[in-house]
Amino acid sequence: SVGAIPCYAYLGDVTASPTGDKKAEKFEDDFLEELFSELKRLGMPAITYMPPRNTAAQMARIAELAAEHGLLEVSGVDINTPRQVFNCPELQRPELGHLNDATWAMVAHELLAEVDPDLGLFAPGSPLAAAPLTERIARYAAAGRAIVAGETTVEEAAKEIA
């Protein structure tokens, strides 16, 4: 009702902490297939994970399962200690470029849903509701980039999406 995109926060099993502040722990890696099926059944549209925390293998597995189940992938980096830097150089890696696109798509989602809730990325009444998620992300990401760059207005982007 507020136009938000709920996300499941994937932790992933920790064997070694890239940030140095996590102990070895088991989370959900042993039952990811079941988890994704349940997220889809519940209508959860997105999953968020942390590139500095998760391994390349974990992120590849999440990306594969997200694509298989039609979930949006979101980069969700948290800062827990003063020694952690507030940037995410991992997002410069080519295999994580889709996370940048998802971020721009969410920028457009927020701005467009304020104009008309039916223009939200996951709105059932959206003119793009039947389009594959990858197409919606590409269209919304382009709109988000153009709005922020001042190349178009929110109203113009809304007309293009509609």
N, C-alpha and C positions, 0 to 999 in steps of 0.2 A: 504493500500500500504506500510505501514511502519511496519506491523506485530504486531501492538498494539492490545490490547483487550479492547475495549471501555466498560465502566461500567456506569450504572445509579446509581447515588449517592442517596440512600434512607436516608431521614432524620428521618421520623417518628414523629408523634405528641409528643409533650413534655408536660407532666403533672407535673413532678418533675425532676429536673436536677441532675443526679448522680454526675456530675463533679462540680455542684454548679455555673456554669456560663451561664446557659440557662434559659430564662423565659418561662412560659407556652405558647405554640403556637400550632396551627393546621397546619399540612402539608398534607401528602397524605394518611393517614390511612383510611379515609372514602371512598376512591375509588381505593383501591389496586388491586382488581380483574381487573378492567378496565385498570389500569396502566400496569399490567403485560401482558395483552392481547395486548396492544398497543406496549409495548417493544418488544414482540415476533414478532408482525407484522412488526415493523421497522427493525428487524434483530439485535437488541441489544443483545449481547451474555451473558452479566453479570450484576450483581447488587452488589453494595458494601454498607455495613452498618457498624456502629460503636458499637461494643459490650459494651464499657463503657457508651455510650449515650442511647442506645436502651434497652427496657425492655426485659425480657425473653419471654413474650408473643408476643411482636413485632417480635423478632428474630425467634421464632417458626413459626409465620405466614409467614414471608418472606421465611424461609427455605421450607415450604410447597408449597408456590406459585412458588418459583424458581424451585423446583423439578417438579412440574406440568407443567411448561412452558419450561423446559430444559435450565435454566439460571445458569451460574456459580455464586456461592456466593463468595464474596471477603470481607475480613476484612479490612476496611479502617479507621484507627484511625487517627484523626488529633489532633494536639497540638495547642491550641489557646491562652493559658495563661502560664506564667512562673511557676505557681503553679501546673500545670498538670505534672505528671510524664511520662517519655517516656518508658512506658511498658504497657502491656495489660494482666493483670492476668486473665481476663475473658476467654482468649483463652486456659487456662488450664482446663476449665470445659469440661467434657466428651461430652456434647451435642453440643459443638462448635469445636470438633476435626476435622470435615470436612473442617473448615476454614484453619486449618494448612495444610491439604492435598492440598487445593486449592492454597495456597501460594507456596508450593513446586512444584506444577504443573506449576505455572506461571514462576518459576525459570527455569524449563526445557523448557517451551515454548520459553522464551527469548533466551536461549542458542541454542536451536535446530533450531529456525526460522532464526538465524543468519547464520547457516550452509546451510539451505535450507528453503525458505519461505513456501514450502509445508509441512514442519514438524511442523508448528504452530498448537496450540491446536484447533483452529477453522478454519484452512485452508481447503477450499473446496477440494484441491488436496491431502490432507493428506491420508496416508494409513489407518488411523483410523477414517476418516470422517464419516463413516456409523455406527461406534460403539456408544453405548449410552454414554452420557456425563460422567456418573459415572465411566465407564470403562476407558475412556480417562483420566480423572482426576487421577485415581489410577495408570495408566501406567506412566503418566507424573510425578506424585508426586514421584514415586519410582525412576525414572530417575533423577529428580532434587536432591533428597537426595543422590543418589549414586555419582553423579557428584561432588557435594559440599564436600562429605566425601572423595573424591579421590579414590573411589572404581571403577570408570569407567571414561572414557574420553567422551567429548561431541561427538566426532566422533563415538565411540562405542555405545553410547546411541542412536545416530541417526540411526545407522544400526539396533538396536533392535526395534526401533519404526517403521522403514520402513519395 
